[in-house]
Amino acid sequence: NRAARAKRSGPASCPDDGQGAHGRSRSPRPASWSSQAFCRAASRLLPFASDAETETPSSNILKLRFYLSKRFALAVQRHLGDDAAGAGTGKVRALQFDLRTLAGRGLRCRDKMMRRHAGHLRRFLHHSPALFGLLTALELRNVWLGTAEAGALLRACGRLERLALRHCQVSLGVELVVDAPPRSALRELVLEMCFYGQVEVRSAPRLARLTCDMWATAVPARRVALANPAAPASKRFRLSKLLAEATDLRRLSLDFESEKVRHCVIWIRREPPEQLHAALAKLTALSVAGIFPHRDLMWLMFFLEAAPNLREFSVAVQKHFCHGKYYNERRKIRLWWKPSNFRHNHLEKLKIAGFETEDKYFTFVRSAMERATNLKIVILTDEEACGHCDFAHLSSSRVGSMYPRNEDEKDSVVKQLKDGFSSHVQILFLR
């Protein structure tokens, strides 16, 4: 596959700003010359991809590397505007932009220039929506880019498959939220020297690769949250491989979202707990939610054995089903934790939401009490409110809950849990 590539040649100066790399004034002639040279190159390359009938669709990709400035943006819009208006059916079927900028000397100057570059990007996006609609790859450098700007960019670039941000940020330590539309084609996100305090990928349906190169915080990846309503045919992955580089992880949240898709798929592959010791060695808080009522819950002991320093363990069972595709197949999960005689010396708090007076719950809680030598409190609650439907307004009797209600039922549960133990664990029931 051939692709037309236009690269600017000339002095390393920002044509629109008329400044050098360190903010010194330069002659306007090099800026004019470089933009004119770029326009001439683009004009010559467009006929190269003009024969849409003889070229395959994959060959009609135009890659442009140019300065993010008003002068170059107008040049690109002028030469590609008609083709973009055809929604990728004309000379160019896809675009790839590598937008270059210049950073100033010192943080104050650099921030000022980054804000200026962000203004250029907003105007370019506003005046050329059709061009950004053709983008499949975009690289940005030295742009003041926050959550709002990233959201606008992802909404405008529906075909964007690769987004690379280099030296892009807002105020040091501010969170970046990536919230792509449901039909976003984004498959790769690269963050290089982007000093965000936290990066939250809230929605990116097709994201396959996330790269974070350099960060500002002293301790990266202290908190990780994963949520996915996997289908029965979904591919499972090894948690140890995903968290291989997260050697200082303190809080981990896993949500299987069973209220969205009713089935028994757990998207974590079977592996020995020892393989997770390196990643979970410093883990102190673990939350496992969205578990559909399976035959038993003993497979959750896998996490307790894999995280020797865990202090808080929360489990949330979702019995109700609010929306999504219904699967009649109710496969039982395989017990991929083999009972062992391990002892846990740091677990202090165990919470189970969606607790019911069934044997599987008693078996799991008693097993945790037996192995956690320092366990102080066990909290048992009814199924938690759902954020996707009106389940919070439904009474437990309507959904067939077996959660203990009166004092006699609660006393009976406490007696069964502590039977045979000399444990002083406190058991609380919360509504």
Secondary structure, 3 states (H helix, E strand, C coil): CCEEEEECCCCCCECCCCECCCCCECCHHHHHHHHHHHHHHHHHHHHHHCCCCCCCHHHCEEEEEEECCHHHHHHHHHHHHHHHHCCCCCCCCEEEEEEECCCCCCHHHHHHHHHHHHHHHHHHHHHCHHHHHCEEEEEEECCECCHHHHHHHHHHCCCCCEEEEECCECCCCCEEEEECCCCCCCCEEEEECCCCCEEEEEECCCCCEEEEECCCCCCCCCEEEEECCCCCCCCCECHHHHCCCCCCCCEEEEECCCCCCECCCCCECCCCHHHHHHHHCCCCEEEEEEECCCCCCHHHHHHHHHCCCCCEEEEEECCCCCCCCECCCCCCCCCCCCCCCCCECCCCEEEEECCCCCHHHHHHHHHHHHHECCCCEEEEECCCCCCCCCHHHCCCCCCCCCCCCCHHHHHHHHHHHHCCCCCCCEEEEEC
